[in-house]
């Protein structure tokens, strides 16, 4: 969906799903199995909390970030 409009594949006419990638931080030993068995783009079910951060970069610009702090991750 772009600008509130559903995009359609020009060849098939079916709606196209856009991929969304999110930064997910895991603790307590969850990182190793994820690294061994999953790759970028694989689907996961993640529950946790959203963490927002703010900082200044080297040029003095204010920057913002958002990540998910995972409490549970399931392979799909």
Protein Blocks (a to p, Z undefined) as FASTA:
>chain_A
ZZhiacddfklopacddddddddddeehlmmmmmmmpcehiacdddddddddddddfkop
acdddddddfbdcdZZ
